[in-house]
Amino acid sequence: MNKKIFSWALYDWANSVFYTTVMAGFFPVFFKQYWSGESEAILSTERLGWILGASGFLLAVLSPTMGVLADKKRMKKKLLFSTMLVGALCTLGFYFVPQGSWGTAALLYGTAMFMASASAVFYDSLMMSVCNEEQYDFVSSLGYSMGYLGGGVLFAVNVVMVLKPELFGLADKTAAVQTSFLTVAIWWFLFTLPLMKNVPEPETEVSKESLGSLTATTIKELKLLFKDIFNNKTLFYFILGYWFYIDGVYTVMSMAVDFGLSLGLESADLMKALLITQFIGFPSAYFFGVMAKRAGSRNLILLCLAIYFCAIIGASRMSEAAHFYALACVIGLCQGGVQALSRSLFAHLIPKEKSGEYFGFFNMLGKFASVLGPVLVALFARYTQDSRQTILSLLILITAGAFFLLKVKIPKAA
C-alpha cells in the first residue's frame, strides 16, 4: 500500500470519531441532561431535531455547488482542510460551553455537523487521485474500515473515561464527557495532516471566473448534471437503487437505539452495542474491499442487502438483550460493505474530471436518503401499534433498492 492511499484513508480514521463519540455517543444525552437540563425532555428533543434538520438540509442543498467549485478552482484539499478545521474548533468549543447554555451548544453542534459532512464531499472526490480505477473498491473499503477502527478506538477510550473518570484524573462524569469532546477535536485535526501532506490535488484546469460568475455557471452545470444522470440509464438506475437501499440502511442505524430502549437496555448496554458495530465493521469493510475484485462490487452489495433483509425480519422478533447484540453484529458486518462499495461503484460510473461535482450530488443524495424510511416506520407504527413490527416496513426499501441495482450495467473494472 502506497503512502498516498494510506494518507487518504486516514481521513476516515480522523473524522469518524466525530460521528461515534459526539453524534452517536455523548452529545444527544449531554445536550438533554446538561445543556437543556432545566427544560422538559420533549423540548430538548424538539431542539435537537431542528438542529439536525437544518444542518442536513443546508448541506443537501449546497453539496453539489461545493463540489463544482472544488473542481473548477482546484481547491478540494483547501476546502477539506477548511471545513475540517471549523468542525474541529466547534467540537473543541463544547468543552467551554457552561451548563444550561443549550443555544450555544446547538449552534456549535449544527455547524460541526455541517462541516464534518461537507468535508466528506471533498474527501470522497479525492479518492480518484490516489488510485486507478481497478483499486476503487479496495481503497474505498480501506477508508471505511479505518473509519470504523479509529472511531471505535477513541470511543472505547472515551467510554472508559466516562465510566472511570478517576483513572484519568477527572473530577466526575461531566468532566469526562467534556474532555471526550476535546479529544475528538485534537484527533480529527492531527490525523487530517497526512492527507494534506501526501495526497495530490487532482490536475484540472483552473477557472479564472469570479466567484459570482462561477456560482452562476455552477447552477447551469448542475442542471446539465441532472440531465446527464437522467440520460445515463446505468447511472440513473444506480442512483435510484442507492436512494432506496441506503435509506433503509440508515433507518436501521437510526432506529437501533429506539429498539434497544424498547427492550429495556441501559445506556451502558447501548454503548457496548455501538462498540460491537464499530469493531466488527472494521474487518468486514476491509474484507468486502478485497473480495470485490473477485465477486464484483454490485454482487457484494446485493449480498449485504440480502443479509439486511433477513436481519430486519429477525429484528421484528427481538425479545431480549442478546437479540439486540446480534443485530449490532449484523449491522457491523454489512454496513461498512454497503457504504464502501456504493462509493466505489459510483466512482466507476462517473467521469473522473468531474468527481467533485458528482460526489457533491452523491452526498446530497445520502442526506436526502433519510426521509422515506422514517415515514414508512411512522405509518406502520400507526397501523400495527407495535414498535418492533414497524421495522418490517424497511423491507420495501431494501427490495426496491436491490431491484434497481440489478438493472445497473457494471463496467469491467467494477
matplotlib code that plots the C-alpha trace (Angstrom):
import matplotlib.pyplot as plt

x = [0.0, 1.5, 1.7, -1.0, -3.6, -2.9, -2.9, -6.2, -7.8, -6.5, -9.0, -11.8, -9.9, -9.7, -13.3, -15.2, -14.6, -17.0, -19.8, -19.1, -18.1, -20.0, -23.0, -23.9, -22.3, -22.4, -23.9, -27.6, -27.6, -25.3, -27.5, -30.6, -29.3, -26.6, -27.2, -31.0, -31.4, -33.9, -36.2, -38.8, -37.4, -39.7, -38.5, -34.8, -35.8, -37.5, -34.5, -32.2, -34.5, -34.4, -30.6, -30.2, -32.8, -31.4, -27.8, -28.8, -31.0, -28.4, -25.7, -28.0, -28.7, -25.1, -23.2, -23.4, -22.4, -19.4, -18.4, -18.4, -16.5, -13.9, -13.4, -13.3, -10.9, -8.7, -9.2, -10.5, -7.7, -8.1, -11.8, -11.4, -8.9, -11.0, -14.2, -12.3, -10.7, -14.0, -15.7, -12.9, -12.9, -16.7, -16.2, -13.4, -15.9, -18.2, -15.5, -16.1, -20.0, -21.4, -24.4, -27.7, -26.4, -28.3, -28.3, -24.5, -24.2, -26.8, -25.1, -21.7, -23.2, -25.1, -22.0, -19.7, -22.2, -22.3, -18.6, -18.0, -20.3, -19.1, -15.5, -16.7, -17.7, -14.1, -12.6, -14.7, -13.8, -10.0, -10.1, -9.8, -6.5, -4.8, -5.5, -6.5, -10.0, -9.2, -8.4, -11.5, -13.3, -10.3, -9.4, -12.9, -13.3, -10.0, -11.2, -14.4, -12.6, -10.1, -13.1, -14.7, -11.4, -10.5, -14.0, -14.2, -10.7, -11.3, -14.9, -13.8, -11.3, -14.0, -16.4, -13.8, -13.2, -16.9, -17.3, -14.0, -13.1, -10.8, -8.4, -7.8, -7.6, -11.0, -13.5, -16.6, -18.6, -19.4, -15.7, -15.1, -17.7, -16.3, -12.8, -14.0, -15.2, -11.7, -10.0, -12.2, -11.2, -7.5, -7.7, -9.7, -7.1, -3.9, -4.9, -6.0, -2.4, -1.1, -3.7, -2.8, 0.9, 0.8, -2.4, -2.1, -4.6, -6.2, -4.7, -7.5, -7.7, -8.3, -11.3, -10.5, -14.1, -15.1, -16.9, -20.2, -19.8, -18.7, -21.7, -24.0, -22.1, -22.3, -26.1, -26.2, -23.8, -25.9, -28.9, -26.7, -25.6, -29.2, -29.8, -26.7, -27.7, -31.2, -29.9, -27.3, -29.6, -26.9, -26.1, -29.8, -30.7, -27.8, -28.8, -32.4, -31.4, -28.9, -31.5, -33.9, -31.5, -29.3, -32.5, -33.3, -29.8, -29.7, -33.1, -32.0, -29.0, -31.0, -33.8, -31.4, -31.3, -35.0, -35.3, -32.8, -34.7, -37.9, -36.1, -35.2, -31.5, -29.5, -27.3, -24.2, -25.6, -26.3, -22.7, -21.5, -23.6, -22.2, -18.7, -19.6, -20.8, -17.6, -15.1, -16.9, -17.3, -13.5, -12.5, -15.7, -15.4, -11.8, -12.8, -15.5, -13.0, -10.6, -13.4, -14.8, -12.1, -13.3, -17.0, -17.8, -18.9, -22.6, -22.8, -21.4, -23.8, -26.7, -25.4, -25.3, -28.8, -30.0, -28.4, -30.1, -33.4, -33.1, -31.8, -34.9, -37.2, -35.2, -35.2, -39.0, -39.0, -36.4, -37.4, -34.1, -30.8, -28.9, -31.0, -30.1, -26.4, -26.8, -28.4, -25.4, -23.1, -25.1, -25.2, -21.4, -20.9, -22.8, -23.0, -19.4, -19.6, -22.7, -21.3, -17.8, -18.8, -21.6, -19.0, -16.5, -19.2, -20.4, -16.8, -16.7, -19.8, -18.8, -16.4, -13.1, -12.7, -16.0, -15.5, -16.2, -19.4, -20.7, -19.7, -21.4, -24.6, -23.8, -23.5, -26.6, -28.4, -27.2, -28.6, -32.0, -32.0, -33.4, -36.9, -38.9, -37.7, -38.9, -42.2, -42.8, -41.9, -44.4, -47.1, -46.5, -46.4, -49.9, -51.4, -49.5, -49.2, -46.1, -42.7, -40.8, -43.1, -42.5, -39.1, -40.7, -41.6, -38.0, -38.2, -39.9, -36.8, -34.3, -36.2, -36.7, -33.0, -31.9, -34.4, -32.9, -29.3, -29.8, -30.5, -27.1, -24.7, -21.3, -18.1, -15.3, -13.2, -16.1]
y = [0.0, 3.3, 6.5, 8.4, 5.7, 5.2, 9.0, 9.4, 6.5, 8.0, 10.9, 8.3, 7.4, 11.1, 12.3, 9.1, 10.0, 12.9, 10.5, 7.9, 9.9, 13.1, 12.4, 8.8, 8.6, 11.6, 14.7, 13.8, 12.7, 15.6, 18.1, 16.8, 16.4, 19.1, 21.9, 21.6, 20.1, 22.7, 22.2, 19.4, 16.3, 16.8, 20.4, 19.3, 16.6, 19.2, 21.5, 18.6, 17.7, 21.2, 21.3, 18.1, 19.1, 22.5, 21.2, 18.3, 20.4, 23.1, 20.5, 18.7, 21.9, 23.1, 19.9, 19.9, 23.5, 23.0, 20.0, 22.1, 24.9, 22.5, 21.1, 24.5, 26.2, 23.1, 23.5, 20.2, 19.9, 23.5, 23.2, 19.8, 21.4, 24.5, 22.5, 20.1, 23.0, 24.8, 21.5, 20.6, 24.1, 23.8, 20.4, 21.9, 24.6, 22.1, 21.9, 25.5, 25.7, 26.1, 24.2, 25.4, 27.1, 25.0, 27.7, 27.9, 24.1, 23.8, 26.4, 24.7, 21.2, 22.2, 23.9, 21.0, 18.5, 20.6, 20.9, 17.2, 16.2, 18.9, 17.7, 14.3, 15.8, 16.8, 13.7, 11.3, 13.1, 12.9, 9.1, 9.2, 11.0, 8.4, 5.2, 3.8, 2.5, -1.1, -0.1, 1.9, -0.9, -1.7, 1.9, 2.9, -0.1, 0.6, 4.1, 2.8, 0.1, 2.7, 4.9, 2.0, 1.2, 4.8, 5.7, 2.6, 3.0, 6.6, 5.9, 2.9, 5.2, 7.8, 5.3, 4.2, 7.9, 8.4, 5.1, 5.5, 9.3, 9.0, 6.9, 9.9, 12.4, 13.8, 15.1, 13.4, 12.0, 15.6, 16.5, 13.2, 13.9, 17.4, 16.1, 13.5, 16.3, 17.8, 14.5, 14.3, 17.8, 17.1, 13.6, 15.0, 17.7, 15.7, 12.7, 15.0, 16.3, 13.2, 13.7, 17.4, 16.4, 13.3, 13.4, 15.4, 17.9, 16.5, 18.1, 20.1, 23.4, 26.3, 28.5, 32.3, 33.3, 35.5, 33.8, 35.4, 34.4, 30.9, 30.5, 31.3, 28.8, 26.2, 26.4, 25.9, 22.9, 21.4, 21.4, 19.7, 17.2, 16.2, 15.9, 13.7, 11.5, 11.0, 10.2, 7.7, 4.8, 2.8, 5.8, 6.6, 3.1, 3.0, 6.4, 5.3, 1.9, 3.6, 6.1, 3.3, 0.9, 3.4, 4.9, 1.5, 1.0, 4.5, 4.0, 0.7, 2.6, 5.5, 3.2, 0.8, 2.8, 3.1, -0.7, -1.1, 1.1, -0.8, -3.9, -2.1, -1.7, 0.8, 3.5, 1.4, -1.5, 0.8, 2.0, -1.6, -2.4, 0.7, -0.6, -4.0, -2.4, -0.4, -3.2, -5.7, -3.0, -2.6, -6.0, -6.6, -3.3, -4.3, -7.8, -6.6, -4.4, -7.3, -9.6, -7.1, -7.8, -11.4, -11.2, -7.7, -4.7, -4.9, -8.6, -7.9, -5.0, -7.3, -9.9, -7.3, -6.3, -9.9, -10.1, -6.9, -8.3, -11.3, -9.1, -6.9, -9.8, -11.1, -7.6, -7.6, -10.7, -9.4, -10.1, -9.8, -8.0, -10.9, -10.4, -6.7, -7.5, -10.0, -7.2, -5.0, -7.7, -8.0, -4.2, -4.1, -6.9, -5.3, -1.6, -0.8, -3.0, -1.3, 2.2, 1.5, -0.5, 2.0, 4.8, 2.9, 1.7, 5.3, 6.3, 3.7, 5.2, 8.9, 11.0, 11.4, 15.1, 15.9, 13.9, 16.8, 17.7, 14.2, 13.3, 16.5, 15.1, 11.7, 13.2, 15.3, 12.1, 10.5, 13.4, 13.2, 9.4, 9.6, 10.7, 7.8, 5.2, 7.2, 7.9, 4.2, 3.4, 6.0, 4.7, 1.1, 2.2, 3.7, 0.6, -2.1, -0.4, -2.5, -0.7, -3.8, -4.6, -1.2, -2.2, -4.6, -1.5, -1.2, -4.4, -2.3, 0.0, -2.9, -4.8, -1.7, -0.8, -4.3, -4.3, -1.2, -2.2, -5.3, -3.1, -1.4, -2.4, -2.9, -1.5, -4.1, -2.6, -2.9]
z = [0.0, -1.0, 1.1, -0.9, -0.4, 3.3, 3.9, 2.1, 4.1, 7.3, 7.0, 7.6, 10.8, 11.6, 11.2, 12.1, 15.8, 15.5, 14.4, 17.1, 20.2, 19.5, 17.3, 18.3, 21.7, 24.0, 22.5, 22.4, 26.1, 27.3, 25.4, 27.1, 30.6, 30.9, 28.4, 28.4, 31.9, 33.0, 30.0, 29.5, 27.8, 24.8, 24.3, 24.2, 21.7, 19.5, 19.7, 18.7, 15.8, 14.4, 14.7, 12.7, 10.2, 9.5, 9.2, 6.9, 4.7, 4.2, 3.3, 0.9, -0.9, -1.0, -1.6, -5.4, -5.6, -3.3, -5.5, -8.7, -7.1, -5.8, -9.3, -11.1, -8.6, -7.9, -4.2, -2.9, -0.3, 0.8, 1.2, 3.0, 5.5, 6.0, 6.7, 9.0, 10.9, 11.6, 12.6, 14.9, 16.5, 17.1, 18.7, 20.8, 21.8, 23.6, 26.3, 27.3, 27.0, 30.5, 31.9, 30.6, 27.5, 25.1, 22.4, 22.2, 22.2, 19.5, 17.2, 17.7, 17.0, 13.9, 12.5, 13.3, 11.7, 8.6, 8.4, 9.0, 6.2, 3.9, 4.3, 3.1, -0.2, -0.9, 0.7, -1.4, -4.6, -3.8, -3.9, -7.7, -7.5, -5.2, -7.1, -10.5, -11.4, -10.6, -7.0, -6.3, -4.4, -2.2, -1.4, -0.6, 1.7, 3.3, 4.1, 5.7, 7.7, 9.0, 10.0, 11.9, 13.7, 14.5, 15.7, 17.8, 19.4, 20.6, 21.6, 23.7, 25.5, 25.9, 27.4, 29.9, 30.7, 31.5, 33.5, 35.4, 35.4, 38.4, 36.3, 34.1, 36.9, 36.1, 38.7, 37.5, 34.5, 33.3, 33.1, 31.4, 28.6, 28.2, 27.9, 25.4, 23.1, 23.4, 22.4, 19.3, 18.1, 18.6, 17.0, 14.0, 13.3, 13.8, 11.6, 8.7, 8.3, 6.4, 3.7, 3.4, 3.0, 0.8, -1.3, -4.5, -5.7, -8.9, -12.1, -13.7, -15.5, -13.0, -13.9, -13.9, -13.4, -10.5, -7.6, -8.6, -12.3, -11.3, -9.0, -11.9, -14.1, -11.3, -11.3, -15.1, -14.8, -12.1, -14.5, -17.1, -14.4, -13.6, -17.4, -17.9, -15.0, -16.3, -19.8, -18.5, -17.7, -15.9, -13.6, -13.2, -12.1, -9.6, -8.1, -7.8, -6.3, -3.9, -2.7, -1.8, -0.1, 1.7, 3.1, 4.5, 5.9, 7.5, 9.1, 10.6, 12.1, 13.4, 14.8, 16.6, 19.8, 19.9, 19.5, 22.3, 24.6, 23.9, 25.2, 28.4, 27.7, 29.7, 28.1, 29.0, 27.0, 24.0, 24.2, 24.2, 21.1, 19.3, 20.0, 18.7, 15.5, 15.2, 15.8, 13.5, 10.9, 10.7, 9.4, 7.4, 5.4, 4.5, 3.6, 1.3, -0.5, -1.0, -2.2, -4.6, -7.1, -7.4, -6.7, -8.1, -6.0, -7.1, -6.2, -2.8, -2.2, -3.1, -0.7, 2.1, 1.2, 1.4, 4.9, 5.9, 4.6, 6.9, 9.8, 9.6, 9.8, 12.8, 14.5, 14.3, 16.6, 19.2, 22.8, 24.8, 25.0, 23.3, 20.2, 20.2, 20.4, 17.5, 15.5, 16.2, 14.9, 11.7, 11.2, 11.7, 9.2, 6.4, 7.0, 6.0, 3.0, 1.6, 2.2, 0.9, -2.2, -3.1, -3.1, -5.3, -7.7, -8.1, -8.8, -11.6, -13.2, -13.3, -15.3, -13.3, -14.2, -12.6, -9.5, -7.1, -8.9, -8.9, -5.4, -4.2, -5.8, -4.2, -0.7, -1.3, -2.1, 1.1, 3.1, 1.4, 1.8, 5.3, 4.6, 3.2, 5.8, 8.9, 7.2, 6.5, 10.1, 11.3, 9.1, 10.2, 13.8, 13.4, 11.9, 13.9, 17.3, 17.8, 17.8, 16.8, 13.9, 12.3, 11.1, 8.6, 6.6, 5.6, 3.6, 1.0, 0.6, 0.6, -2.0, -4.3, -4.0, -4.9, -7.9, -9.4, -8.6, -10.7, -13.7, -13.4, -16.2, -14.5, -16.0, -16.4, -13.6, -11.2]

ax = plt.figure().add_subplot(projection="3d")
ax.plot(x, y, z, "-o")
ax.set_aspect("equal")
plt.show()
